[in-house]
Amino acid sequence: MRQLNLQSAQGMVEYALILALIALIVIVALITTGGQLLNVYSNITATMCSYHVGC
């Protein structure tokens, strides 16, 4: 029974590490492309406002 609990805990730790790695990759990607994403969002907002949608 104790061996099963240790394996389950190990699996949870592995999933947590994978999730942390994915989160780190997403954060780095957003930091490096943040300015470009802001420009795209601004262009979309300006276009929508020119058609009086969502302003």
C-alpha positions in Angstrom: 0.0 0.0 0.0 2.8 2.4 0.9 4.5 1.7 -2.5 1.3 2.7 -4.3 1.2 6.0 -2.5 4.8 6.7 -3.3 4.2 6.0 -6.9 1.2 8.2 -7.0 3.1 11.0 -5.3 5.9 10.7 -7.8 3.4 10.9 -10.6 1.9 14.1 -9.2 5.3 15.7 -8.8 6.2 14.8 -12.4 2.9 16.4 -13.7 3.6 19.5 -11.6 7.1 19.8 -13.1 5.7 19.5 -16.6 3.0 22.1 -15.8 5.7 24.4 -14.4 7.8 24.0 -17.5 4.9 24.7 -19.8 4.0 27.8 -17.8 7.6 29.0 -18.0 7.7 28.6 -21.8 4.4 30.5 -22.1 5.7 33.3 -19.9 9.0 33.6 -21.9 7.0 33.6 -25.2 4.7 36.4 -24.0 7.6 38.4 -22.7 9.5 38.1 -26.0 6.5 38.8 -28.2 4.6 41.1 -25.9 5.3 44.3 -27.9 4.1 42.7 -31.1 1.0 41.3 -29.5 0.2 44.7 -28.1 0.5 46.2 -31.6 -1.8 43.6 -33.1 -4.4 44.1 -30.3 -4.2 47.9 -30.8 -4.7 47.5 -34.5 -7.7 45.2 -34.0 -9.2 47.6 -31.4 -8.7 50.6 -33.8 -10.3 48.8 -36.7 -13.3 47.8 -34.5 -13.7 51.3 -33.3 -13.6 52.7 -36.8 -16.7 50.5 -37.5 -18.2 51.6 -34.1 -18.1 48.0 -32.8 -17.2 47.4 -29.2 -16.2 51.0 -28.3 
